[in-house]
Amino acid sequence: MRFRELKKQKKQITKENAKDGVRTLFSYARYTSRIKALITDLFMIYAPILYIVTYVALSGKDDFQSSQIAPLVGVTLYALIYSVLVSKFGQTPGKKAYTIKVVDSRTGENISFLRAMLRFIAFLFSATILLGLLLPLYRSDKKALHDLICNTVVIDIEDK
């Protein structure tokens, strides 16, 4: 067997469907796909939120920069939208664009809203210490610190 095939097998996880007992094969999402999805989400979701907070709710960038509550409102709105999308669909627009999905690592099903919110808060912590975001580069299952905390995994999905 070729090395490339062995490496592909190592990156795959199996999920047994609880309904019919059929085993399905998933592969872990690439780290670059996760970064691209994050950047896409920042532009598609977070940037419009910041624009609305800055120019609709406040009277401009000077008010936004002098306010301590405005950035918190922006991040909170982003966290709510992110959590709803991940809990309902398992994907945000960025994850959908790069065909990746967040699922429970044991069952392979979508996670709950509270768990998605906890995952977002843990992501903020991971991003702050930076070590948590570099963890997938050293793990075979590509889990970041926030994935380990919430027992989730980001997988590739096939186009339908």
VEXKEKOL-194331 format. One record per atom (N, C-alpha, C, O): atom name; x, y, z. Coordinates in steps of 0.2 Angstrom, whole numbers. Example, Ala and Ser with C-alpha at 12.3 -4.5 7.8 and 13.67 -1.06 7.14 Angstrom:
BEGIN
(node 'N'; (66; -28; 39))
(node 'CA'; (62; -22; 39))
(node 'C'; (66; -16; 39))
(node 'O'; (71; -17; 42))
(node 'N'; (64; -11; 35))
(node 'CA'; (68; -5; 36))
(node 'C'; (64; 0; 39))
(node 'O'; (67; 6; 40))
***
This chain:
BEGIN
(node 'N'; (4; -6; 0))
(node 'CA'; (0; 0; 0))
(node 'C'; (4; 6; 0))
(node 'O'; (10; 6; 3))
(node 'N'; (3; 11; -4))
(node 'CA'; (7; 17; -4))
(node 'C'; (6; 22; 2))
(node 'O'; (1; 21; 5))
(node 'N'; (11; 26; 3))
(node 'CA'; (11; 30; 9))
(node 'C'; (5; 35; 9))
(node 'O'; (2; 36; 14))
(node 'N'; (3; 37; 3))
(node 'CA'; (-2; 42; 3))
(node 'C'; (-9; 39; 5))
(node 'O'; (-13; 42; 8))
(node 'N'; (-10; 33; 3))
(node 'CA'; (-16; 29; 5))
(node 'C'; (-16; 28; 12))
(node 'O'; (-21; 28; 15))
(node 'N'; (-10; 26; 15))
(node 'CA'; (-10; 25; 22))
(node 'C'; (-11; 31; 26))
(node 'O'; (-15; 31; 31))
(node 'N'; (-9; 37; 24))
(node 'CA'; (-10; 43; 27))
(node 'C'; (-17; 45; 27))
(node 'O'; (-20; 48; 32))
(node 'N'; (-21; 44; 21))
(node 'CA'; (-28; 45; 20))
(node 'C'; (-32; 41; 25))
(node 'O'; (-37; 44; 28))
(node 'N'; (-30; 35; 26))
(node 'CA'; (-34; 31; 31))
(node 'C'; (-33; 33; 38))
(node 'O'; (-38; 32; 42))
(node 'N'; (-27; 35; 40))
(node 'CA'; (-26; 38; 46))
(node 'C'; (-30; 44; 48))
(node 'O'; (-32; 45; 54))
(node 'N'; (-31; 48; 43))
(node 'CA'; (-35; 54; 44))
(node 'C'; (-43; 53; 44))
(node 'O'; (-46; 58; 45))
(node 'N'; (-45; 47; 44))
(node 'CA'; (-52; 46; 43))
(node 'C'; (-55; 43; 50))
(node 'O'; (-51; 39; 53))
(node 'N'; (-61; 45; 51))
(node 'CA'; (-64; 42; 57))
(node 'C'; (-70; 39; 55))
(node 'O'; (-73; 40; 50))
(node 'N'; (-73; 34; 59))
(node 'CA'; (-79; 31; 57))
(node 'C'; (-84; 33; 62))
(node 'O'; (-83; 34; 68))
(node 'N'; (-90; 33; 59))
(node 'CA'; (-96; 35; 63))
(node 'C'; (-102; 29; 62))
(node 'O'; (-103; 28; 56))
(node 'N'; (-104; 27; 67))
(node 'CA'; (-110; 22; 66))
(node 'C'; (-116; 25; 67))
(node 'O'; (-117; 29; 72))
(node 'N'; (-120; 25; 62))
(node 'CA'; (-127; 28; 63))
(node 'C'; (-131; 24; 68))
(node 'O'; (-132; 18; 67))
(node 'N'; (-134; 28; 72))
(node 'CA'; (-138; 25; 78))
(node 'C'; (-144; 21; 75))
(node 'O'; (-147; 17; 78))
(node 'N'; (-147; 24; 70))
(node 'CA'; (-154; 22; 67))
(node 'C'; (-153; 15; 64))
(node 'O'; (-157; 10; 66))
(node 'N'; (-148; 14; 59))
(node 'CA'; (-148; 8; 56))
(node 'C'; (-141; 4; 56))
(node 'O'; (-140; -1; 53))
(node 'N'; (-137; 6; 61))
(node 'CA'; (-131; 3; 62))
(node 'C'; (-126; 3; 56))
(node 'O'; (-121; -1; 56))
(node 'N'; (-127; 7; 51))
(node 'CA'; (-122; 7; 46))
(node 'C'; (-116; 12; 48))
(node 'O'; (-117; 17; 50))
(node 'N'; (-110; 10; 46))
(node 'CA'; (-104; 13; 47))
(node 'C'; (-103; 18; 41))
(node 'O'; (-103; 16; 36))
(node 'N'; (-101; 24; 43))
(node 'CA'; (-100; 29; 38))
(node 'C'; (-93; 32; 39))
(node 'O'; (-91; 32; 45))
(node 'N'; (-89; 33; 34))
(node 'CA'; (-82; 35; 35))
(node 'C'; (-82; 43; 33))
(node 'O'; (-84; 46; 28))
(node 'N'; (-79; 46; 38))
(node 'CA'; (-78; 54; 38))
(node 'C'; (-70; 55; 38))
(node 'O'; (-66; 51; 40))
(node 'N'; (-68; 61; 35))
(node 'CA'; (-61; 63; 35))
(node 'C'; (-61; 69; 39))
(node 'O'; (-65; 74; 38))
(node 'N'; (-56; 71; 42))
(node 'CA'; (-55; 77; 46))
(node 'C'; (-54; 82; 41))
(node 'O'; (-50; 82; 36))
(node 'N'; (-56; 88; 43))
(node 'CA'; (-55; 94; 39))
(node 'C'; (-48; 97; 39))
(node 'O'; (-45; 96; 44))
(node 'N'; (-46; 99; 33))
(node 'CA'; (-39; 102; 33))
(node 'C'; (-39; 108; 37))
(node 'O'; (-43; 112; 37))
(node 'N'; (-33; 110; 40))
(node 'CA'; (-32; 116; 44))
(node 'C'; (-33; 122; 40))
(node 'O'; (-35; 127; 42))
(node 'N'; (-30; 122; 33))
(node 'CA'; (-31; 128; 29))
(node 'C'; (-38; 129; 27))
(node 'O'; (-40; 135; 27))
(node 'N'; (-42; 124; 27))
(node 'CA'; (-49; 125; 25))
(node 'C'; (-53; 128; 31))
(node 'O'; (-57; 132; 30))
(node 'N'; (-51; 126; 37))
(node 'CA'; (-54; 129; 43))
(node 'C'; (-52; 137; 44))
(node 'O'; (-56; 141; 45))
(node 'N'; (-46; 138; 42))
(node 'CA'; (-44; 145; 42))
(node 'C'; (-47; 149; 37))
(node 'O'; (-50; 155; 38))
(node 'N'; (-48; 147; 31))
(node 'CA'; (-51; 150; 25))
(node 'C'; (-59; 151; 27))
(node 'O'; (-62; 156; 26))
(node 'N'; (-62; 146; 30))
(node 'CA'; (-69; 147; 33))
(node 'C'; (-70; 152; 38))
(node 'O'; (-75; 156; 38))
(node 'N'; (-65; 152; 42))
(node 'CA'; (-65; 158; 48))
(node 'C'; (-65; 165; 45))
(node 'O'; (-69; 169; 46))
(node 'N'; (-60; 166; 40))
(node 'CA'; (-59; 172; 37))
(node 'C'; (-66; 174; 33))
(node 'O'; (-68; 180; 33))
(node 'N'; (-69; 169; 29))
(node 'CA'; (-75; 170; 26))
(node 'C'; (-80; 172; 30))
(node 'O'; (-84; 177; 29))
(node 'N'; (-81; 169; 36))
(node 'CA'; (-86; 170; 41))
(node 'C'; (-85; 177; 44))
(node 'O'; (-90; 181; 45))
(node 'N'; (-79; 179; 45))
(node 'CA'; (-78; 186; 47))
(node 'C'; (-80; 191; 43))
(node 'O'; (-83; 196; 45))
(node 'N'; (-79; 190; 36))
(node 'CA'; (-81; 195; 31))
(node 'C'; (-89; 195; 30))
(node 'O'; (-92; 200; 29))
(node 'N'; (-92; 189; 30))
(node 'CA'; (-99; 188; 29))
(node 'C'; (-103; 190; 35))
(node 'O'; (-109; 192; 34))
(node 'N'; (-101; 188; 41))
(node 'CA'; (-105; 189; 47))
(node 'C'; (-103; 195; 51))
(node 'O'; (-107; 199; 53))
(node 'N'; (-97; 195; 53))
(node 'CA'; (-94; 199; 58))
(node 'C'; (-93; 206; 55))
(node 'O'; (-95; 211; 59))
(node 'N'; (-91; 207; 49))
(node 'CA'; (-90; 214; 47))
(node 'C'; (-96; 218; 46))
(node 'O'; (-97; 223; 48))
(node 'N'; (-102; 214; 43))
(node 'CA'; (-108; 218; 43))
(node 'C'; (-111; 220; 50))
(node 'O'; (-114; 225; 51))
(node 'N'; (-110; 215; 55))
(node 'CA'; (-112; 217; 62))
(node 'C'; (-108; 223; 64))
(node 'O'; (-111; 228; 67))
(node 'N'; (-102; 223; 63))
(node 'CA'; (-98; 229; 66))
(node 'C'; (-100; 235; 62))
(node 'O'; (-100; 241; 65))
(node 'N'; (-102; 235; 56))
(node 'CA'; (-104; 241; 52))
(node 'C'; (-111; 243; 55))
(node 'O'; (-111; 249; 55))
(node 'N'; (-115; 239; 56))
(node 'CA'; (-122; 241; 59))
(node 'C'; (-121; 244; 66))
(node 'O'; (-124; 249; 67))
(node 'N'; (-117; 241; 70))
(node 'CA'; (-116; 244; 77))
(node 'C'; (-112; 250; 76))
(node 'O'; (-114; 255; 80))
(node 'N'; (-108; 251; 72))
(node 'CA'; (-104; 257; 71))
(node 'C'; (-108; 263; 68))
(node 'O'; (-108; 269; 71))
(node 'N'; (-111; 262; 63))
(node 'CA'; (-114; 267; 59))
(node 'C'; (-122; 268; 60))
(node 'O'; (-125; 273; 58))
(node 'N'; (-125; 263; 62))
(node 'CA'; (-133; 263; 63))
(node 'C'; (-134; 264; 70))
(node 'O'; (-138; 269; 72))
(node 'N'; (-131; 260; 75))
(node 'CA'; (-133; 261; 82))
(node 'C'; (-129; 267; 85))
(node 'O'; (-131; 270; 89))
(node 'N'; (-123; 268; 83))
(node 'CA'; (-119; 273; 85))
(node 'C'; (-118; 278; 79))
(node 'O'; (-121; 277; 74))
(node 'N'; (-115; 284; 80))
(node 'CA'; (-115; 289; 75))
(node 'C'; (-108; 289; 71))
(node 'O'; (-107; 294; 68))
(node 'N'; (-104; 284; 72))
(node 'CA'; (-98; 284; 68))
(node 'C'; (-92; 280; 72))
(node 'O'; (-93; 277; 77))
(node 'N'; (-86; 280; 68))
(node 'CA'; (-81; 276; 71))
(node 'C'; (-78; 279; 77))
(node 'O'; (-75; 275; 82))
(node 'N'; (-78; 286; 78))
(node 'CA'; (-76; 289; 84))
(node 'C'; (-80; 286; 90))
(node 'O'; (-77; 285; 96))
(node 'N'; (-86; 286; 90))
(node 'CA'; (-91; 284; 95))
(node 'C'; (-89; 276; 96))
(node 'O'; (-89; 274; 102))
(node 'N'; (-88; 272; 91))
(node 'CA'; (-86; 265; 92))
(node 'C'; (-80; 264; 96))
(node 'O'; (-79; 260; 100))
(node 'N'; (-75; 268; 94))
(node 'CA'; (-68; 267; 97))
(node 'C'; (-68; 270; 104))
(node 'O'; (-64; 267; 108))
(node 'N'; (-72; 275; 106))
(node 'CA'; (-73; 277; 113))
(node 'C'; (-77; 273; 117))
(node 'O'; (-77; 273; 123))
(node 'N'; (-81; 269; 114))
(node 'CA'; (-86; 264; 118))
(node 'C'; (-83; 258; 120))
(node 'O'; (-79; 255; 116))
(node 'N'; (-84; 256; 126))
(node 'CA'; (-82; 249; 128))
(node 'C'; (-87; 244; 127))
(node 'O'; (-85; 238; 127))
(node 'N'; (-93; 246; 127))
(node 'CA'; (-98; 241; 126))
(node 'C'; (-99; 239; 119))
(node 'O'; (-102; 233; 117))
(node 'N'; (-98; 243; 114))
(node 'CA'; (-99; 242; 107))
(node 'C'; (-96; 236; 104))
(node 'O'; (-99; 232; 101))
(node 'N'; (-89; 235; 105))
(node 'CA'; (-86; 229; 103))
(node 'C'; (-89; 222; 106))
(node 'O'; (-89; 217; 103))
(node 'N'; (-91; 223; 113))
(node 'CA'; (-94; 217; 116))
(node 'C'; (-101; 215; 113))
(node 'O'; (-102; 210; 112))
(node 'N'; (-104; 220; 111))
(node 'CA'; (-111; 219; 107))
(node 'C'; (-110; 216; 101))
(node 'O'; (-113; 211; 99))
(node 'N'; (-105; 218; 97))
(node 'CA'; (-103; 215; 91))
(node 'C'; (-101; 208; 91))
(node 'O'; (-103; 203; 88))
(node 'N'; (-96; 206; 96))
(node 'CA'; (-94; 199; 97))
(node 'C'; (-100; 195; 100))
(node 'O'; (-101; 189; 98))
(node 'N'; (-104; 198; 104))
(node 'CA'; (-110; 194; 106))
(node 'C'; (-115; 192; 101))
(node 'O'; (-117; 187; 101))
(node 'N'; (-116; 197; 97))
(node 'CA'; (-121; 196; 91))
(node 'C'; (-118; 190; 86))
(node 'O'; (-121; 186; 84))
(node 'N'; (-111; 191; 85))
(node 'CA'; (-108; 186; 81))
(node 'C'; (-108; 179; 84))
(node 'O'; (-109; 174; 81))
(node 'N'; (-107; 179; 91))
(node 'CA'; (-107; 172; 94))
(node 'C'; (-114; 169; 94))
(node 'O'; (-115; 163; 93))
(node 'N'; (-119; 173; 94))
(node 'CA'; (-126; 171; 94))
(node 'C'; (-128; 168; 87))
(node 'O'; (-131; 163; 86))
(node 'N'; (-126; 172; 82))
(node 'CA'; (-127; 169; 75))
(node 'C'; (-123; 163; 74))
(node 'O'; (-126; 158; 71))
(node 'N'; (-117; 163; 76))
(node 'CA'; (-112; 157; 75))
(node 'C'; (-115; 151; 78))
(node 'O'; (-116; 146; 75))
(node 'N'; (-118; 152; 84))
(node 'CA'; (-120; 146; 88))
(node 'C'; (-127; 144; 85))
(node 'O'; (-128; 137; 85))
(node 'N'; (-131; 148; 83))
(node 'CA'; (-137; 146; 80))
(node 'C'; (-136; 142; 73))
(node 'O'; (-139; 136; 72))
(node 'N'; (-131; 144; 69))
(node 'CA'; (-130; 141; 63))
(node 'C'; (-126; 134; 64))
(node 'O'; (-128; 129; 61))
(node 'N'; (-122; 134; 69))
(node 'CA'; (-118; 128; 70))
(node 'C'; (-123; 123; 73))
(node 'O'; (-122; 117; 71))
(node 'N'; (-127; 125; 78))
(node 'CA'; (-131; 120; 81))
(node 'C'; (-137; 117; 76))
(node 'O'; (-139; 112; 76))
(node 'N'; (-139; 122; 72))
(node 'CA'; (-145; 120; 67))
(node 'C'; (-142; 116; 61))
(node 'O'; (-145; 111; 59))
(node 'N'; (-137; 119; 58))
(node 'CA'; (-134; 116; 51))
(node 'C'; (-128; 112; 52))
(node 'O'; (-126; 108; 48))
(node 'N'; (-124; 114; 57))
(node 'CA'; (-117; 111; 58))
(node 'C'; (-112; 115; 54))
(node 'O'; (-106; 114; 54))
(node 'N'; (-114; 120; 51))
(node 'CA'; (-110; 124; 46))
(node 'C'; (-112; 132; 47))
(node 'O'; (-118; 134; 48))
(node 'N'; (-107; 136; 46))
(node 'CA'; (-108; 143; 45))
(node 'C'; (-107; 144; 37))
(node 'O'; (-105; 139; 34))
(node 'N'; (-108; 150; 35))
(node 'CA'; (-107; 151; 27))
(node 'C'; (-100; 149; 25))
(node 'O'; (-99; 147; 20))
(node 'N'; (-95; 151; 29))
(node 'CA'; (-88; 149; 27))
(node 'C'; (-87; 142; 27))
(node 'O'; (-84; 139; 23))
(node 'N'; (-90; 138; 32))
(node 'CA'; (-89; 131; 32))
(node 'C'; (-92; 128; 27))
(node 'O'; (-90; 123; 24))
(node 'N'; (-98; 131; 25))
(node 'CA'; (-102; 128; 19))
(node 'C'; (-98; 129; 13))
(node 'O'; (-98; 125; 8))
(node 'N'; (-95; 135; 12))
(node 'CA'; (-91; 136; 6))
(node 'C'; (-85; 131; 5))
(node 'O'; (-83; 130; -1))
(node 'N'; (-82; 129; 11))
(node 'CA'; (-76; 125; 10))
(node 'C'; (-78; 117; 12))
(node 'O'; (-74; 113; 13))
(node 'N'; (-85; 116; 12))
(node 'CA'; (-87; 109; 13))
(node 'C'; (-85; 106; 19))
(node 'O'; (-82; 100; 19))
(node 'N'; (-85; 109; 25))
(node 'CA'; (-83; 107; 31))
(node 'C'; (-89; 108; 36))
(node 'O'; (-93; 112; 35))
(node 'N'; (-89; 104; 41))
(node 'CA'; (-95; 104; 46))
(node 'C'; (-92; 102; 53))
(node 'O'; (-87; 98; 54))
(node 'N'; (-95; 105; 58))
(node 'CA'; (-94; 104; 65))
(node 'C'; (-99; 99; 68))
(node 'O'; (-105; 100; 67))
(node 'N'; (-96; 93; 70))
(node 'CA'; (-100; 88; 73))
(node 'C'; (-98; 86; 80))
(node 'O'; (-92; 87; 82))
(node 'N'; (-102; 82; 83))
(node 'CA'; (-100; 79; 90))
(node 'C'; (-95; 73; 88))
(node 'O'; (-96; 69; 83))
(node 'N'; (-90; 73; 92))
(node 'CA'; (-84; 68; 90))
(node 'C'; (-87; 61; 91))
(node 'O'; (-84; 56; 88))
(node 'N'; (-91; 60; 96))
(node 'CA'; (-94; 53; 97))
(node 'C'; (-99; 50; 93))
(node 'O'; (-99; 45; 90))
(node 'N'; (-104; 55; 91))
(node 'CA'; (-110; 53; 88))
(node 'C'; (-110; 55; 80))
(node 'O'; (-113; 52; 76))
(node 'N'; (-106; 60; 79))
(node 'CA'; (-106; 63; 72))
(node 'C'; (-112; 67; 70))
(node 'O'; (-113; 69; 65))
(node 'N'; (-116; 69; 75))
(node 'CA'; (-122; 73; 75))
(node 'C'; (-121; 80; 76))
(node 'O'; (-115; 82; 79))
(node 'N'; (-125; 85; 74))
(node 'CA'; (-125; 92; 76))
(node 'C'; (-124; 93; 83))
(node 'O'; (-127; 89; 87))
(node 'N'; (-121; 98; 86))
(node 'CA'; (-121; 99; 93))
(node 'C'; (-126; 104; 95))
(node 'O'; (-130; 107; 90))
(node 'N'; (-128; 105; 101))
(node 'CA'; (-133; 109; 104))
(node 'C'; (-131; 116; 104))
(node 'O'; (-125; 118; 103))
(node 'N'; (-136; 121; 104))
(node 'CA'; (-134; 128; 104))
(node 'C'; (-129; 130; 110))
(node 'O'; (-125; 134; 109))
(node 'N'; (-131; 127; 116))
(node 'CA'; (-126; 129; 122))
(node 'C'; (-119; 126; 121))
(node 'O'; (-114; 130; 123))
(node 'N'; (-119; 120; 118))
(node 'CA'; (-112; 118; 116))
(node 'C'; (-108; 122; 111))
(node 'O'; (-102; 123; 111))
(node 'N'; (-112; 124; 106))
(node 'CA'; (-109; 128; 101))
(node 'C'; (-107; 135; 104))
(node 'O'; (-102; 138; 102))
(node 'N'; (-111; 138; 108))
(node 'CA'; (-109; 144; 112))
(node 'C'; (-103; 143; 116))
(node 'O'; (-98; 147; 116))
(node 'N'; (-103; 137; 120))
(node 'CA'; (-97; 136; 123))
(node 'C'; (-91; 135; 119))
(node 'O'; (-85; 137; 121))
(node 'N'; (-92; 132; 113))
(node 'CA'; (-86; 131; 108))
(node 'C'; (-84; 138; 106))
(node 'O'; (-78; 139; 105))
(node 'N'; (-88; 143; 105))
(node 'CA'; (-86; 149; 103))
(node 'C'; (-82; 153; 108))
(node 'O'; (-77; 156; 107))
(node 'N'; (-84; 152; 114))
(node 'CA'; (-81; 155; 120))
(node 'C'; (-74; 152; 121))
(node 'O'; (-69; 156; 122))
(node 'N'; (-74; 146; 120))
(node 'CA'; (-67; 142; 120))
(node 'C'; (-63; 144; 114))
(node 'O'; (-57; 144; 115))
(node 'N'; (-66; 145; 109))
(node 'CA'; (-62; 148; 103))
(node 'C'; (-59; 154; 104))
(node 'O'; (-53; 155; 103))
(node 'N'; (-62; 159; 108))
(node 'CA'; (-60; 165; 109))
(node 'C'; (-54; 165; 114))
(node 'O'; (-49; 168; 113))
(node 'N'; (-54; 160; 119))
(node 'CA'; (-49; 158; 123))
(node 'C'; (-43; 155; 120))
(node 'O'; (-37; 157; 121))
(node 'N'; (-44; 151; 115))
(node 'CA'; (-39; 148; 111))
(node 'C'; (-35; 153; 107))
(node 'O'; (-29; 153; 106))
(node 'N'; (-39; 157; 104))
(node 'CA'; (-36; 163; 100))
(node 'C'; (-32; 167; 104))
(node 'O'; (-27; 170; 102))
(node 'N'; (-34; 168; 110))
(node 'CA'; (-30; 173; 114))
(node 'C'; (-23; 170; 116))
(node 'O'; (-18; 174; 116))
(node 'N'; (-23; 164; 118))
(node 'CA'; (-17; 161; 120))
(node 'C'; (-13; 158; 114))
(node 'O'; (-7; 156; 115))
(node 'N'; (-16; 158; 108))
(node 'CA'; (-13; 156; 102))
(node 'C'; (-11; 148; 101))
(node 'O'; (-11; 145; 96))
(node 'N'; (-9; 146; 107))
(node 'CA'; (-7; 139; 107))
(node 'C'; (-13; 134; 105))
(node 'O'; (-12; 129; 102))
(node 'N'; (-19; 136; 107))
(node 'CA'; (-25; 132; 106))
(node 'C'; (-26; 131; 98))
(node 'O'; (-29; 126; 96))
(node 'N'; (-25; 137; 94))
(node 'CA'; (-26; 137; 87))
(node 'C'; (-20; 133; 83))
(node 'O'; (-21; 131; 78))
(node 'N'; (-14; 132; 86))
(node 'CA'; (-9; 129; 83))
(node 'C'; (-9; 121; 85))
(node 'O'; (-5; 117; 82))
(node 'N'; (-13; 119; 89))
(node 'CA'; (-14; 112; 91))
(node 'C'; (-15; 107; 85))
(node 'O'; (-13; 102; 85))
(node 'N'; (-20; 109; 81))
(node 'CA'; (-22; 105; 75))
(node 'C'; (-16; 103; 71))
(node 'O'; (-16; 98; 67))
(node 'N'; (-10; 107; 71))
(node 'CA'; (-5; 106; 67))
(node 'C'; (-1; 100; 70))
(node 'O'; (3; 97; 66))
(node 'N'; (-2; 98; 76))
(node 'CA'; (2; 93; 79))
(node 'C'; (-2; 87; 81))
(node 'O'; (1; 82; 84))
(node 'N'; (-8; 87; 80))
(node 'CA'; (-13; 81; 82))
(node 'C'; (-15; 78; 75))
(node 'O'; (-16; 81; 70))
(node 'N'; (-16; 71; 76))
(node 'CA'; (-18; 67; 70))
(node 'C'; (-25; 68; 69))
(node 'O'; (-27; 67; 63))
(node 'N'; (-29; 70; 74))
(node 'CA'; (-36; 71; 73))
(node 'C'; (-38; 78; 71))
(node 'O'; (-44; 80; 71))
(node 'N'; (-33; 82; 71))
(node 'CA'; (-34; 89; 69))
(node 'C'; (-39; 93; 74))
(node 'O'; (-42; 98; 71))
(node 'N'; (-39; 91; 80))
(node 'CA'; (-43; 95; 85))
(node 'C'; (-39; 101; 88))
(node 'O'; (-33; 100; 90))
(node 'N'; (-43; 107; 88))
(node 'CA'; (-40; 112; 91))
(node 'C'; (-42; 112; 99))
(node 'O'; (-46; 107; 101))
(node 'N'; (-40; 117; 103))
(node 'CA'; (-41; 117; 110))
(node 'C'; (-49; 117; 111))
(node 'O'; (-51; 114; 115))
(node 'N'; (-52; 121; 107))
(node 'CA'; (-59; 122; 108))
(node 'C'; (-63; 116; 106))
(node 'O'; (-68; 114; 109))
(node 'N'; (-60; 112; 101))
(node 'CA'; (-63; 106; 100))
(node 'C'; (-62; 100; 105))
(node 'O'; (-67; 96; 107))
(node 'N'; (-57; 100; 108))
(node 'CA'; (-55; 96; 114))
(node 'C'; (-60; 97; 120))
(node 'O'; (-62; 93; 123))
(node 'N'; (-61; 104; 121))
(node 'CA'; (-65; 106; 127))
(node 'C'; (-72; 104; 126))
(node 'O'; (-75; 101; 130))
(node 'N'; (-75; 105; 120))
(node 'CA'; (-82; 103; 118))
(node 'C'; (-83; 97; 115))
(node 'O'; (-89; 95; 114))
(node 'N'; (-78; 93; 114))
(node 'CA'; (-78; 86; 112))
(node 'C'; (-82; 86; 105))
(node 'O'; (-87; 82; 103))
(node 'N'; (-79; 90; 100))
(node 'CA'; (-82; 91; 94))
(node 'C'; (-76; 89; 89))
(node 'O'; (-70; 89; 91))
(node 'N'; (-78; 89; 82))
(node 'CA'; (-73; 88; 77))
(node 'C'; (-75; 91; 71))
(node 'O'; (-81; 91; 70))
(node 'N'; (-71; 94; 67))
(node 'CA'; (-72; 97; 61))
(node 'C'; (-71; 92; 55))
(node 'O'; (-65; 90; 55))
(node 'N'; (-76; 90; 51))
(node 'CA'; (-75; 85; 46))
(node 'C'; (-76; 88; 39))
(node 'O'; (-80; 93; 38))
(node 'N'; (-73; 85; 34))
(node 'CA'; (-75; 86; 27))
(node 'C'; (-81; 83; 26))
(node 'O'; (-83; 77; 28))
(node 'N'; (-86; 86; 22))
(node 'CA'; (-92; 83; 19))
(node 'C'; (-91; 83; 12))
(node 'O'; (-88; 87; 9))
(node 'N'; (-95; 78; 9))
(node 'CA'; (-95; 77; 2))
(node 'C'; (-100; 82; -1))
(node 'O'; (-105; 83; 2))
(node 'N'; (-99; 84; -7))
(node 'CA'; (-104; 88; -11))
(node 'C'; (-110; 84; -12))
(node 'O'; (-110; 79; -14))
(node 'N'; (-116; 87; -11))
(node 'CA'; (-122; 84; -13))
(node 'C'; (-126; 87; -19))
(node 'O'; (-131; 85; -21))
***
